[in-house]
Amino acid sequence: MPTTHERIQQTVSGSADAVWAYMTSVKSVKKADGREEPFSKDKLFRTIQAAVHDSGLKDGSALRYAERMTGQVMTRLNVVYDGVVIPTAGDIREIVSMTMIDNNLAFVARKYMGYKQKLLPTHRDAACYGQGISVARSYTTIGTHPYDRIQWDRRTASIKDEKGRIIFEQHDVEVPSFWTQTATNIVVSKYFKGKVGDANRETSARQLIDRVAQTIATFGRRDGYFQTAEDADAFEAELTHILINQMAAFNSPVWFNVGINPHPQCSACFINSVQDDMRSIMNLATTESMLFKYGSGTGSNLSNLRGSCEYLANSNGKSSGVVSFMKGWDSFAGIVKSGGKTRRAAKMVILNIDHPDVMEFIECKMKEEKKAWALIEAGYDGSFTGEAYGSIFFQNANNSVRVTDAFMNAVEANGEFSTIERLTGEPAQTHKARELMRRMAECAWWCGDPGVQYHDTVNKWHTCKATDEIHASNPCSEYMFLDDTACNLSSINLMRFRTGENGRDFDVESFKQTCEVMITAMEILVGNSSYPTPSIEQNSYDYRPLGIGYANLGALLMSRGLPYDSDAGRNLSAAIAAFMTGHTYYQSAKIAEKMGAFAGYERNRESCLGVMRMHREASYQIPADGVPSDLMAAARASWDHTVEHASRHGLRNAQISVLAPTGTISFLMDCATTGVEPDIALVKYKWMVDGGMEKMVNATVPDALRFLGYTSDQVSAIVG
């Protein structure tokens, strides 16, 4: 037991330590305006906790992280500042941000800095009118809601597996009477908000459409997109009509996230860059995983990475090579379900034809495919979710080789082609060009990969040449643009625009209206969306790329008696694509007149207008066979309007249209065929990733027969 003297000494020593700790601790903070105010540890804790919570971490985790990082920040502050020097608010933010990054919470640091730096666009709380566009009503009238014009049914949405077992079911859901049961099942199971049985679970298509249409219209009102309140109301009503009547649909992330998150992830397509640096390689895995989580797909060109024949820095060891890193990325993609809705992750990896590892890249999926066959022969489950394919690499991405004109010329000339080391720029290996091309064809025959992308052709039609070349695409290759960009998509259901006797005509004016409303909605979403990285966010604001497209082309051709593989069918497809792209670019130019061109426009003005003129010239070269005359005239006029208006006002969007596969959303719209594809059978079965199965019957055959002149009795006899 200590003596009285020793206890006194301990007390004096402890008091001295406490005094010293107080004297050398942070007691004040200097604000931006020069004022000093007392430093509050509690305020620091609350701010850190809010950033952690708003970044998506659960309450328990948010509390633990906030407590730990607050303690670390206090330690660092007291080490750096001696109680005499007063830190500024900026000094403290810097230490907090670094502490978050050191805890592998860079995404939280970004959220924290965003509170002060306004990294997200500033939006008004109230509606703003007077500087926006006018919106005409085509489908709706004032005083009558679009829902009042249609009949509604109450149904049970149910999905069964191949053995008839119910794997999803929701009773008493409300949908329009003209929606098929397939559309009902898909929409309710994939897009309704909430968990079945919970109070906040959506039970009606009205709730789904309102959640999306009203949220977008609200965004547009506060961001000043509309000239008057009446224009805003017209936009909301027209968009509601289009969506509920299956005339068009946004990509899945919009249905997953809009009206749920204050800054929803709305883009389905992303292109991510990756550098020859381990941190960049690992960050790509994180970025991709978060994109998959919220229902999006992503592509990357891996050609910046050094080849397996090249040396590591300050070492005699050599790099693992591109294909080795692909295994890690592929594994993460296989683990993360897309959007929490049991969609598989969508991913694209691309390698340039001059990369030293290109042959290994070309062959990698083919070799894994042969392993799967061996496992299947040994008795393992060969389904796409079974043990055989679950045991091999590279099953979660599309692979594409990016070829140049120089390589294709070497193939034609039966010449040689050299790959290039990434670090030195020196030749790595020399191949016969035809051997590389032959190997690509053989491997694609075995397993479907690799695909081919034509670098020089893609960049010829690139609107932003002054910024950079296009190096990559999204997983399905419809979206090709700058690295670190995003694109939100929508698709128009072409069968909803058949008009006249037996659908012989195409409703040009209705198609115009749908294009205008949908592209305006997509443009509004750009500034109200969240993005996974600062570079993608900045490029989205600077270039505002969009991807409107169409679906049900195969059914439209069938309904008009046109073979899919026919000149007349191709002419009609080209005319519709030209009309859609030309008119939406024209709408983009009209929005630019009111709200300004995209930030990168002036730098790329020459290439933008050059590409618009190329499109106009191409529209005048579409053959007339198979194309209604008013559609052809409208397509050409749209490009005349675009070139004229963009020359004066610029464009709001650097890119406007794509032709996407439109998988799930095609079923939302009751499309008989997806995207631009032909029908594969009159009766089809779609296997869902969650194990369910949907039977789909093509109802276009009777329309085609009537178009070809068969009587009703003959149609009934043929269809049976």
Salt bridges, closest charged atoms under 4 A:
ASP33 OD2 - ARG35 NE 2.72
GLU37 OE2 - LYS31 NZ 3.98
GLU37 OE2 - LYS43 NZ 3.70
ASP54 OD1 - HIS53 ND1 3.60
ASP59 OD1 - HIS53 NE2 3.10
ASP102 OD2 - ARG76 NH2 3.00
ASP153 OD2 - ARG155 NH2 3.42
ASP161 OD2 - ARG165 NE 2.81
GLU169 OE1 - HIS171 NE2 3.35
ASP172 OD1 - ARG154 NE 3.96
GLU174 OE1 - ARG206 NE 3.00
GLU202 OE2 - ARG211 NE 2.64
ASP223 OD1 - HIS123 ND1 2.72
ASP223 OD1 - ARG222 NE 3.83
ASP233 OD1 - ARG221 NH2 2.95
GLU236 OE1 - ARG221 NH2 3.05
ASP276 OD2 - ARG306 NE 2.80
ASP277 OD1 - ARG279 NH2 3.22
GLU288 OE2 - LYS347 NZ 2.83
ASP354 OD1 - ARG422 NH2 3.01
GLU363 OE1 - LYS367 NZ 3.44
GLU363 OE2 - ARG439 NE 2.84
GLU368 OE2 - LYS371 NZ 2.88
GLU442 OE2 - ARG438 NE 3.19
GLU442 OE1 - ARG439 NH1 2.88
ASP449 OD2 - LYS365 NZ 2.59
ASP468 OD2 - HIS471 NE2 3.47
GLU469 OE1 - HIS455 NE2 3.36
GLU509 OE2 - LYS512 NZ 3.74
GLU516 OE2 - HIS583 NE2 2.73
GLU523 OE2 - ARG544 NH2 2.91
GLU523 OE2 - ARG652 NE 2.81
GLU537 OE1 - ARG110 NH2 2.41
ASP565 OD1 - ARG570 NH1 2.85
ASP567 OD1 - ARG570 NH2 3.02
GLU593 OE1 - HIS645 NE2 2.89
GLU593 OE2 - HIS649 NE2 3.77
GLU644 OE1 - HIS645 ND1 3.85
GLU644 OE2 - ARG648 NE 2.70
ASP679 OD1 - LYS684 NZ 2.89
ASP690 OD2 - LYS190 NZ 3.57
ASP703 OD2 - ARG498 NH1 3.92
ASP703 OD1 - ARG706 NH2 2.80
